[in-house]
Each structure stands twice: as structure tokens, then as C-alpha cells.
Amino acid sequence: MKALVLYALAAALYVTGGVFMKYSAGLTRWLPTLALVALFSAGALMQAWAMKREPLGSSYVVVLGLEALLAVLAGYFFFAEQMTIKMISGVVLVVLGMILLRLT
């Protein structure tokens, strides 16, 4: 359970870094650029810590799946991006895949 909490935190850090990536305007604005580097680095450190005793494949996919889910939500809430049925279906399939990998 501890690993899942750390994976969720890592995914949240990556997605927050992604939000700042959007605000950095192609890495041309310094403060958002520094924020994204710091957040991505913190996310990688958190993920590495969580993966200490976990298999690479399933743990990496869990972080990516959580990241996909959070990225879609961040796009919707922060940038007014549309959520389509295809997008929602894709995220549901990714989350189901994550669950399947964690159960094995």
C-alpha cells in the first residue's frame, strides 16, 4: 500500500510539472521552466524510492496510468480542454490495465 501512495504522489508531481510545462511556453518563461524541472525531478525521485522493492514493469505502468488519468483531469480543469468519449474510454482502459497488473 505504501508503494501505491508513493506512485500516486510521483504521478501528481509529474502532472503538476506538465502543467508548468504548458505555462513555460516552450521553455521560454523562466519560472515555469524551473518549476517543471523541479517537479519532474521530485516525481522521478519519488518513483525511484517507491520502486525499491517493486517489479519494474508493473510499477512503471501504474505511475504512467495514474499520470494519464491526472493529466486528462488537469487539462480539463486548468486549460478547459474537452473530454471526449474516446479519451475517457482510453483512460478507463489504462486504469483497468493498471489494476490488472497490480493484481498479478
Secondary structure as GFF3:
##gff-version 3
##sequence-region A 1 104
A	DSSP	alpha_helix	2	23	.	.	.	ID=ss1
A	DSSP	alpha_helix	30	50	.	.	.	ID=ss2
A	DSSP	three_ten_helix	51	53	.	.	.	ID=ss3
A	DSSP	alpha_helix	56	79	.	.	.	ID=ss4
A	DSSP	alpha_helix	85	103	.	.	.	ID=ss5
###
